[in-house]
């Protein structure tokens, strides 16, 4: 199910917090002891994007999310405080959050997020496999705090705040531009965070450099003549140094470019914005030299041909339309 929602509104007081704990468990968010008093007010609206990024808008009264949830895939989580007051405690650090602030970190790290007032919070879960092609070592990220006071963090926070406001009114397919932007914003924001990576030393500096290089490569994917020497020249580094950066990330330049081009083609094959483009036009758009070669490497990567992949996407969209899937949240 790509969308689900939950509310304690119509539940008896004595059942509300138990049901809340179960609903938060679906988000892999362990809640602490129930707050004092009878009953608990809470509401969740969750939407999963086509790539598998989970977006959940959570509203409730004062309580804590505490501990760690081991039964989940390796991922990076982000959370944006939309309204209210909260404090995050993790590994001896404490962050007082104001509306608009973003906190991030890897799964499996024990942390406590305490809400001191009624709140609205956007939680985002990005699985490691989604970030790996663009991130040097996704699970080396430490828990960190991005204040939304100025610069790129303010822009990032603004995008997430608007998404929180509209989450109940967008479809999974409409989240595709958000998926792309989210990864770019996250990597750019973390580039200036000295505590973001636990790699440290020279390796940490190289990781930051590789992130910047990969962002520049993204702008050149459509060039069929893109080569390692072109990128090295644009970055004013040697070809040997560039090869070493990719080797340290467990990758190669050729494999990275091919993977990113395939990802871009896959997104276009499902996007309604590019429904009028032929498969050949899409593959040429992202730097492949021939449709036969593209079809072969696409099948090797995803286990299905581009034509079959597009047909499946069209079938899913048609089935949803025929079923009258509402724009708002579905209830279990």
C-alpha positions as MATLAB code, in Angstrom:
seq = 'XXXXXXXXXXXXXXXXXXXXXXXXXXXXXXXXXXXXXXXXXXXXXXXXXXXXXXXXXXXXXXXXXXXXXXXXXXXXXXXXXXXXXXXXXXXXXXXXXXXXXXXXXXXXXXXXXXXXXXXXXXXXXXXXXXXXXXXXXXXXXXXXXXXXXXXXXXXXXXXXXXXXXXXXXXXXXXXXXXXXXXXXXXXXXXXXXXXXXXXXXXXXXXXXXXXXXXXXXXXXXXXXXXXXXXXXXXXXXXXXXXXXXXXXXXXXXXXXXXXXXXXXXXXXXXXXXXXXXXXXXXXXXXXXXXXXXXXXXXXXXXXXXXXXXXXXXXXXXXXXXXXXXXXXXXXX';
ca = [
       0.000    0.000    0.000;
       1.501    3.328   -1.060;
      -0.681    5.397    1.253;
      -2.165    4.812    4.668;
      -3.513    6.913    7.513;
      -4.362    6.522   11.181;
      -6.097    8.563   13.867;
      -6.977    7.980   17.510;
     -10.019   10.217   17.125;
     -12.768    7.564   17.297;
     -11.059    5.158   19.702;
     -11.939    4.764   23.402;
      -9.528    6.619   25.686;
      -8.113    3.413   27.164;
      -7.198    2.073   23.698;
      -5.758    5.211   22.126;
      -2.117    5.018   23.194;
      -1.854    1.268   22.540;
      -3.187    1.818   19.027;
      -0.842    4.793   18.633;
       2.147    2.657   19.582;
       1.180    0.056   16.972;
       0.703    2.708   14.276;
       4.084    4.298   15.047;
       5.603    0.818   14.864;
       4.603    0.732   11.190;
       6.946    3.717   10.775;
       9.660    1.929   12.812;
       9.328    4.658   15.460;
       9.254    3.229   19.005;
       7.277    5.427   21.409;
       8.001    5.711   25.117;
       5.705    5.388   28.108;
       2.217    6.883   27.758;
       1.839   10.481   28.914;
       0.018   11.232   32.149;
      -3.751   11.526   31.961;
      -6.423    9.672   30.048;
      -6.364    9.206   26.330;
      -3.988   10.414   23.655;
      -4.584   12.489   20.544;
      -2.602   11.478   17.489;
      -2.807   11.329   13.708;
      -0.566    9.891   10.955;
      -0.635   10.328    7.184;
       1.962    8.211    5.363;
       2.886    8.083    1.671;
       5.516    5.923   -0.046;
       7.126    7.242   -3.240;
       7.811    5.118   -6.355;
      11.470    4.705   -5.334;
      10.443    3.582   -1.843;
      11.096    6.785    0.133;
       8.605    6.973    2.995;
       7.057   10.317    3.961;
       4.931   10.487    7.120;
       3.242   13.513    8.670;
       2.748   12.841   12.374;
       0.641   15.001   14.707;
       0.082   14.454   18.404;
       0.315   15.580   21.978;
       3.375   15.673   24.281;
       5.222   12.341   24.490;
       8.536   10.752   23.447;
       9.831    8.623   20.601;
      12.616    6.673   22.258;
      14.866    3.702   21.574;
      15.752    2.022   18.314;
      13.853   -0.252   15.966;
      16.080   -3.083   14.756;
      13.595   -4.822   12.457;
      13.933   -2.481    9.473;
      16.159   -2.005    6.381;
      19.332    0.067    6.644;
      18.364    3.659    5.880;
      18.904    7.333    6.557;
      16.077    9.177    8.313;
      15.255   12.878    8.303;
      12.706   14.673   10.409;
      11.418   18.229   10.144;
       9.637   19.943   13.032;
       6.670   21.703   11.449;
       4.984   22.967   14.628;
       5.673   22.671   18.355;
       8.717   22.227   20.569;
      11.012   19.220   20.732;
      14.408   18.069   22.017;
      16.529   15.315   20.455;
      18.999   13.434   22.671;
      21.464   11.030   21.057;
      24.963    9.751   21.882;
      25.520   12.398   24.541;
      24.314   15.236   22.292;
      21.190   17.321   22.769;
      19.463   19.431   20.095;
      16.655   21.839   20.922;
      14.483   22.015   17.834;
      12.569   24.995   16.519;
       9.947   24.825   13.769;
      11.769   24.404   10.450;
      14.805   22.614   11.902;
      15.886   19.318   10.342;
      17.500   16.384   12.153;
      19.039   13.417   10.305;
      20.796   10.177   11.083;
      21.150    6.457   10.286;
      18.772    3.744   11.416;
      19.742    1.485   14.347;
      21.151    4.394   16.388;
      19.391    4.795   19.737;
      17.889    8.252   20.204;
      15.107   10.047   22.060;
      12.909   12.712   20.487;
      10.842   14.371   23.213;
       7.897   16.571   22.271;
       7.153   19.105   24.976;
       3.970   20.407   23.372;
       1.409   19.522   20.723;
       3.377   19.031   17.524;
       3.404   18.333   13.785;
       6.441   16.509   12.466;
       7.455   15.235    9.003;
       9.408   11.982    9.088;
      11.277   10.756    5.986;
      12.964    7.374    5.585;
      15.424    6.949    2.688;
      16.702    3.404    2.282;
      20.437    2.927    1.843;
      20.093    1.464   -1.668;
      18.530    4.729   -2.864;
      21.366    6.858   -1.491;
      24.281    4.521   -2.221;
      24.802    5.568   -5.871;
      25.177    9.202   -4.756;
      26.593    8.896   -1.238;
      30.140    7.822   -0.407;
      29.138    5.790    2.666;
      25.484    6.353    3.629;
      25.573    4.486    6.927;
      28.629    6.432    8.142;
      26.403    9.472    8.590;
      26.086   10.502   12.231;
      23.067   12.085   13.842;
      23.131   15.798   13.033;
      21.124   18.997   13.109;
      20.443   21.452   10.280;
      19.136   24.800   11.475;
      16.858   26.467    8.955;
      18.131   30.006    9.508;
      19.819   30.773    6.196;
      21.426   29.424    3.043;
      20.659   26.063    1.474;
      19.305   24.668    4.752;
      16.561   27.278    4.740;
      15.636   26.366    1.159;
      15.677   22.647    2.040;
      13.515   23.248    5.094;
      11.054   25.324    3.063;
      10.622   22.533    0.518;
       9.963   19.960    3.250;
       7.548   22.280    5.060;
       5.498   22.769    1.883;
       5.552   19.006    1.306;
       4.218   18.471    4.830;
       1.344   20.863    4.116;
       0.412   19.100    0.859;
       1.289   15.477    1.678;
      -2.332   14.373    1.943;
      -3.142   15.851   -1.468;
      -0.336   14.490   -3.668;
      -0.068   11.096   -5.341;
       2.981    8.811   -5.185;
       3.702    9.624   -8.844;
       3.782   13.364   -8.089;
       6.558   12.737   -5.567;
       9.135   11.935   -8.269;
      10.541   15.489   -8.461;
      10.693   15.500   -4.657;
      12.679   12.245   -4.684;
      15.327   13.787   -6.932;
      15.448   17.075   -5.037;
      15.584   15.381   -1.639;
      18.800   13.513   -2.443;
      20.454   16.621   -3.896;
      19.439   18.821   -0.952;
      20.565   16.231    1.585;
      24.005   15.727    0.057;
      24.524   19.472   -0.400;
      23.484   20.235    3.177;
      25.713   17.518    4.603;
      28.707   18.676    2.556;
      29.275   21.569    4.965;
      28.520   19.541    8.100;
      31.896   18.524    9.557;
      30.206   16.002   11.873;
      28.064   14.434    9.153;
      30.494   11.626    8.284;
      32.380    9.435   10.697;
      35.064    8.716    8.107;
      37.268   11.576    9.324;
      40.665   12.772    8.156;
      41.692   12.571    4.549;
      38.986   10.046    3.707;
      36.278   12.414    4.930;
      37.669   15.215    2.762;
      37.705   12.885   -0.236;
      34.122   11.862    0.477;
      33.061   15.508    0.398;
      34.987   16.034   -2.851;
      33.364   12.967   -4.424;
      29.907   14.235   -3.484;
      30.595   17.508   -5.284;
      31.995   15.716   -8.334;
      28.936   13.454   -8.514;
      26.655   16.469   -8.396;
      28.531   17.954  -11.356;
      28.319   14.657  -13.237;
      24.532   14.789  -12.827;
      24.470   17.901  -15.019;
      26.453   16.122  -17.767;
      24.664   12.758  -17.952;
      22.913   13.716  -21.195;
      26.225   14.108  -23.023;
      26.956   10.818  -24.853;
      30.622   11.819  -25.059;
      31.035   12.167  -21.293;
      34.398   10.687  -20.264;
      36.556   10.390  -17.197;
      39.071   12.827  -18.674;
      36.306   15.420  -19.272;
      35.267   15.288  -15.616;
      38.876   15.328  -14.400;
      39.547   18.398  -16.535;
      36.436   20.196  -15.309;
      37.393   19.440  -11.686;
      41.071   20.282  -12.273;
      42.236   16.946  -10.857;
      44.161   14.053  -12.392;
      42.442   11.050  -13.921;
      44.303    8.832  -11.446;
      42.967   10.819   -8.477;
      39.412   10.607   -9.817;
      39.732    6.851  -10.313;
      40.962    6.533   -6.729;
      37.968    8.456   -5.369;
      35.538    6.091   -7.050;
      37.585    3.038   -6.005;
      37.425    4.150   -2.359;
      33.640    4.292   -2.731;
      33.634    0.734   -4.091;
      32.700    1.943   -7.546;
      34.111    2.982  -10.910;
      33.388    6.036  -13.031;
      31.932    3.961  -15.885;
      29.653    1.964  -13.577;
      28.527    5.086  -11.728;
      27.602    6.975  -14.919;
      25.792    3.959  -16.384;
      23.823    3.440  -13.146;
      22.789    7.088  -12.920;
      21.749    7.167  -16.583;
      19.654    4.035  -16.051;
      18.041    5.557  -12.966;
      17.169    8.707  -14.921;
      15.711    6.659  -17.787;
      13.694    4.556  -15.356;
      12.208    7.689  -13.807;
      11.283    9.088  -17.244;
       9.666    5.814  -18.315;
       7.192    6.131  -15.431;
       6.750    9.897  -15.468;
       3.482   11.244  -16.941;
       5.493   14.298  -17.998;
       7.406   12.148  -20.492;
       4.602    9.857  -21.628;
       4.864   11.265  -25.182;
       8.564   10.400  -25.491;
       9.491    7.106  -27.113;
      11.847    4.731  -25.355;
      14.546    5.615  -27.884;
      14.102    9.326  -27.207;
      14.438    8.719  -23.483;
      17.618    6.668  -23.806;
      19.235    9.263  -26.114;
      18.114   11.996  -23.718;
      20.330   10.502  -21.014;
      23.426    9.794  -23.062;
      22.956    6.247  -24.380;
      24.158    5.835  -27.954;
      21.655    3.227  -29.106;
      18.303    1.779  -28.099;
      19.445   -1.849  -28.445;
      22.396   -1.300  -26.092;
      20.130    0.598  -23.695;
      17.534   -2.189  -23.631;
      20.226   -4.768  -22.919;
      21.836   -2.926  -19.993;
      18.400   -1.932  -18.615;
      17.312   -5.580  -18.525;
      20.625   -6.622  -16.943;
      20.157   -3.994  -14.208;
      16.444   -4.327  -13.462;
      15.522   -7.772  -14.801;
      12.908   -6.376  -17.170;
      12.922   -4.613  -20.536;
      12.241   -0.852  -20.748;
       9.026   -1.536  -22.672;
       7.749   -3.994  -20.060;
       8.743   -1.619  -17.270;
       6.785    1.263  -18.824;
       3.801   -1.034  -19.498;
       3.704   -2.109  -15.847;
       3.768    1.505  -14.727;
       0.904    2.364  -17.078;
      -1.062   -0.648  -15.839;
      -0.676    0.377  -12.188;
      -1.802    3.923  -12.990;
      -4.823    2.632  -14.937;
      -5.818    0.268  -12.123;
      -5.645    3.083   -9.564;
      -7.760    5.341  -11.751;
     -10.336    2.589  -12.317;
     -10.491    1.927   -8.578;
     -11.116    5.601   -7.946;
      -8.121    6.031   -5.653;
      -8.705    9.273   -3.746;
      -6.193   12.075   -3.536;
      -6.494   12.126    0.247;
      -5.272    9.423    2.661;
      -6.795    5.988    2.671;
      -7.760    4.434    5.973;
      -6.960    0.855    6.835;
];
